[in-house]
């Protein structure tokens, strides 16, 4: 019979460079990134478009780097301007296939667009958590820029999967 390790429950958690409370703004922001990455993983597993699935894999890896950035109290700067440029290029490429946006669009015409809109909402949540942290502590501002562009990309991709599937967007009628 093997001995069980004696685990200690604590209000603190370890980060690179020190400890912080599990209820801290930094842990909230890291948790929001974790939720976003889980949503991206679900979308990647569910989206039937191979090009978009490959793009989501790269995004997932970058979100993981953003989490590592926040987990370092010294502010490692793992998200770079080049990461934002990649998102902007992907947005331009997606929008080149799409008609101009004339109305607000409701999510859920297809499973794929619903998954991508869920990622968009998670990206916005992570962005807000990051901004709350930035008001109190020093952070890598590129993470904010990345999350802001990322939500725009998810919106464009949600529209794109429907267009590629021949599904008309559901326009908000108010």
N, C-alpha and C positions, 0 to 999 in steps of 0.2 A: 504494500500500500504506500503510495507517495504522499508526502506531507503537502498540505495545502499552503500556498503562500499567504502570508498575513497581509491583506490589502488594507490600506488606510484611506478612508474617505476624508476629503478635505474641501474647503471652500476655495482653495487655490489650485491653479494649474500651471504647469511649466511651459515657458516659451523660450525661444532662443535669446538668452541674455538675462533671464530672470523668471520670476513668478508673477502672476496676477490673479485677481479674483475671477472666479468663473462667471460672475455677473458683470464683469467689466465691459465697457464699450468695445474694447479690442476683441474680446471673445464673442460678443454679439456680431461684430463684423466678420470674424472668421467663420462663425456658424452660418451666417447668411451666404457666404461664399460656398460653404460646404453644401448647403441646400441648393444653391444654384448649380453646383457641379452635379449633384444627384439628378436634378431636373434635366440637365444636358445629357446625362447618361441615359435617362429614360427616353428622351427624344432620339438620341442616337440609335438606341435599340429598336425604336418604333418607326422611325422615318424610313420610307421605302426608296428614297432618292440617294443613290450611292455618293454622288458629289457632295450633297449636303451632309450626309453621314460622316464623310471624311473631314469636312470642314468642322463639324461638331467635335470630332476627336481632337483636333488641334486646339479648339477653344477650351476643351476640358483640361488639356495639359497646361494651357496658359492660366486658367482659373486656379489650378493647383499652385502654380508659381505665385499668383497673387496672394493666395492663402499663406504661402511660405513667407512672402514679403511682410504680411501683417503679423505673422508669428515671430518675427524678429524685432525685438525692442530697439535695435540699432537702425532699423529702416534700411534693409538691404537693397532696395531698388531693383527688384527682379522684373518688374514690368517696365518696359522701355517704350520710347516713342515709336519704335519700329513695330511693336505689337498693335498700337493704335492704327498705324498705317495699313497693316494687314486687314484689320476690320473695315477700315474705310474703303479699301480696294474691293473687299467682298461685298460691301453695301452697294458700291457703284456697279459691280458686275450683276448683282441681283436686280437692281433697279433698271438696268438696261433692258431686261426682259419684260419689265412690268409696265402697264399703262400708268400715266400720272395719277396720283391719288386725288380723288375729287370729294370723297366722303369719309366719315369715320367708318371703320369696319368692325364687325362683331366676330369674335373667334368661334371656331367650332364647326366650320363647314365640312372639315375632314378631321380624322384622327391626327394626321400629321400637322395640320395648322394649329390644332388645339395644343399639341405637345410643344410647338414652337412658341405659341403665345404664353404658355405656362413658363417657359424659359425667360421670355421677355419680362413677365411680371416678377420672377425671381431675381432677374438682373436689376430691376428697379429697386427691389427690396434691399439687395446687397449694396446698391449705390447709396441709398438713404442711410444704411447702417455705417457705411464707410464715412459719409459726410458727418454724421454725429461724432464718430471717433476723431475725425480731422479737426473738429471744433475744439477738442480737448487735448489732443496729443499730436506730435509730429508724425506725418505719414508721407508715403510716396504718392504724390498727386497724380501720377500716371495711372494708378489703380482706379481713381475716380474717372479719368478720361476713358479708360478702357471699358469700365462698366457702363458708362453713358453711351458709348458707341455700340457696345454689345447689345444693349436693349434695342437700339435702332436696327441692328443686323437681324435680330430674331424677328422683328416685325416684318422686315423685307423678306426674310426666308419663309415666314408663314404665308405671306401673299404669293410667293414664288411657288411653293409646293402646290397650292391650289391652281395656279395658272398652268403649271406643267401637267396637272391631272385633268385639266379642262373643266374645273369647277369654278363657277362664278362666285365672287366675293359677296358676302352678306352685308349689305350697306345698312348702317344705322339710319332709320327713317325719321328721326325727330327733326 
